[in-house]
Amino acid sequence: MARRDLTGAIDFAYLETYAGHDQAIVDEVLGLFREQAAMWARLLDPNLDSGVWRDAVHTLKGSARGIGASTLASACEAAEQAATAGSEGRQIGAVQDALDAVLSDIAAYRHEQALRSLSSPPAR
């Protein structure tokens, strides 16, 4: 898996610019997102109390915007709005799909970074 496997779920140029092109910061932010996404994913269940999954969706929306994952953020926003209309099940499925795409892109991006570090001569 490498950059060629990116789906476009994250605007990495935005994230890199936002992080001042400091790869250590980008890596840390992506690592934190992955850790938190593991917690949120368990709460994306329309059978749970609506306050639980709505809090998870709302938190995920903000974090998605922070890393440049606009499709995920939009899916989260749609799920929040659907909660009042009673159609949250379908919307939460869209959030889960968008989250999977973001996590896949993070894995591809990190793999690309690992490959670059192997092919680059050590800094002196």
C-alpha positions in Angstrom: 0.0 0.0 0.0 1.4 3.4 -0.9 0.3 6.8 -2.0 -1.0 5.4 -5.3 -3.6 3.7 -3.1 -5.1 6.9 -1.8 -8.8 7.4 -2.4 -8.8 11.1 -1.8 -10.6 10.8 1.5 -8.0 13.1 3.1 -6.6 16.3 1.6 -3.0 15.5 2.7 -1.7 18.8 1.1 -4.0 20.7 3.4 -2.9 18.6 6.4 0.8 19.0 5.6 0.4 22.8 5.1 -1.6 23.1 8.3 1.2 21.2 10.1 3.8 23.6 8.7 5.2 20.8 6.6 6.6 19.2 9.7 6.3 15.4 9.0 6.5 14.6 12.7 3.5 16.6 13.5 1.5 15.1 10.6 2.4 11.6 11.8 1.4 12.5 15.3 -1.9 14.0 14.2 -2.7 11.0 12.1 -1.8 8.6 14.9 -4.0 10.4 17.3 -6.9 10.4 14.8 -6.5 6.6 14.3 -6.5 6.0 18.0 -9.6 8.1 18.6 -11.4 6.7 15.5 -11.1 3.2 17.1 -13.1 4.5 20.1 -15.6 6.4 18.0 -16.3 3.5 15.6 -17.7 1.4 18.4 -20.2 4.2 19.2 -21.5 4.5 15.6 -24.5 2.3 16.2 -28.0 3.7 15.7 -29.2 1.1 18.3 -27.4 3.0 21.0 -28.9 5.9 22.8 -29.0 8.7 20.3 -27.0 11.0 22.6 -24.1 8.5 22.5 -23.7 8.1 18.8 -24.5 11.8 18.2 -21.7 12.8 20.5 -19.3 10.4 18.7 -20.4 11.7 15.2 -20.0 15.3 16.4 -16.6 14.8 17.7 -15.5 12.8 14.6 -16.8 15.6 12.4 -14.5 18.2 14.1 -11.5 15.9 13.9 -12.2 15.0 10.3 -12.3 18.7 9.4 -9.0 19.1 11.2 -7.1 16.6 9.1 -8.8 17.6 5.8 -11.3 14.7 5.6 -14.2 16.7 4.2 -16.3 13.8 3.0 -16.2 12.2 6.4 -17.0 15.6 8.0 -20.0 16.0 5.6 -21.2 12.5 6.4 -21.1 13.2 10.1 -23.0 16.4 9.6 -25.7 14.6 7.6 -26.0 12.0 10.4 -26.4 14.7 13.0 -29.2 16.3 10.9 -30.8 12.9 10.2 -31.1 12.2 13.9 -34.1 14.5 14.1 -35.7 13.0 11.0 -35.4 9.4 12.3 -33.2 8.2 9.3 -30.0 7.9 11.3 -29.3 4.2 10.4 -28.5 4.9 6.8 -26.5 8.0 7.6 -24.4 6.3 10.2 -23.6 3.7 7.6 -22.3 6.5 5.4 -20.2 7.8 8.3 -18.7 4.3 8.8 -17.9 4.0 5.1 -16.3 7.4 5.0 -14.3 6.6 8.2 -13.1 3.4 6.6 -11.9 5.3 3.5 -10.1 7.8 5.8 -8.4 5.1 7.8 -7.4 3.3 4.5 -5.9 6.6 3.2 -4.0 7.1 6.5 -2.5 3.6 6.2 -1.5 4.2 2.5 0.0 7.6 3.4 2.0 6.2 6.3 3.2 3.3 4.2 4.4 5.7 1.6 6.3 7.6 4.3 7.9 4.4 5.6 9.0 3.5 2.1 10.6 7.0 1.6 12.5 6.6 4.9 13.9 3.3 3.7 15.1 4.8 0.4 16.5 8.0 1.8 20.1 8.1 2.9 20.4 8.8 6.7 20.8 12.4 7.7 24.3 13.4 8.9 
